[in-house]
Amino acid sequence: MISRKDFLKQASALAAGSFVPMYAGSNLMNGFAGKRLTVLYTNDTHARLDPFPDNARRFAGLGGIARRASLVKKVRAQESNVLLLDGGDVFQGTPWFDVYGGKVDLELMTGMNYDAMVVGNHEFDRGLDGFAEAAQKAGFPILASNYLTRNTPVNPYIQRQIVKEFDGFRVGIFGIGIQFDGIVERKLHGNVSSHDPITVARRGVESLREYHRCDYVICLSHLGFQYQNGRTDDITLAGSVAGIDMIIGGHTHTFLDEPVFIENPSGKKTIVTQMGHSGIRVGRLDLDISGLNGNPVIESRYYLIDGESTSLRGQQQTNP
């Protein structure tokens, strides 16, 4: 493994200079004529900074944070309004985490100008002090509205929610972390306590809609896509809480080729999506924000991060 300093230098150079060809003659633009918001997202990257080896049994040659950074840079060059978000579990999985404890990941994500991430369960793998030490390298918000962090080392680094504005269109973003029971050992999360995701999400939506006057609400969730054991998941959250427009998930490493639409208590549809793991895909959702009446038109697709032929897949347009 090369040194942290040399890797950061190489990754920055690759991201600055790489060209990202598109799949089957497609380009990065979509068909919307008016204003649009482009949401790019990852989840469960698990310290996979390098591509998978060419001889790997699965995902050979795929991924790599420099390639992802190059892609994001190209999208931002072509789109005026771009959000870059992460569904948690940035830590754990390769020697990069074993040696640097997540600091390199968060430095590189800062260089990519991530707008926010949610706390994943593996962010606690080195305890609260290790989490706090790495979080100092994050130049972007780390969200978890259902974690009470007061009087703990991570309190300065975890926020409940943020608001981003694009041409007068206000987007509220809040985070929901997984409940600790059976997932995170007490010795690792210490005095951080987790609270009911649905109750907290309802309060978060109310705050963002009523107080912050947000036009659109995104939940970054590390609950997991769907379970059969009664544990709260993204499908349950979407069907239980009115006012969430989009849930970007993580934890279950679910590869969704297209988002799922769940009817919420208001009768509207909530988008639920997730991009697997290890950074081999980057998801993309384009919203038409030129004049919202009800739900905006959504165009969904994802990029397969496969090096010189990074591919754009799954072009689907729908109005939920």
Buried (B, 14 or more C-beta within 10 A) or exposed (E): EEEBEEBBEEBBEBBEEBEBEBBEEEEBEBEBEEBBBBBBBBBBBBBBBBBBEEEEEEBEBBBBBBBBBBBBBBBBEEBEBBBBBBBBBBBBBBEBBEEBBBBBBBBBBEBBBBBBBBBBBBBBBBBBEBBBBBBEBBEBBBBBBBBBBEEBBBBEBBBBBBBBEBEEBBBBBBBBBBBBEEBBEEEBBBBBEBBEBBEBBBBBBEBBBEEEEBBBBBBBBBBBBBBEEEBBBBBBBBBBBBBBBBBBBBBBBBEBEBBBBBEBEEEBBBBBBBBBBBBBBBBBBBBBBBEEEEBBBBBBBBBBBBBEEBBBBBBEBBEB
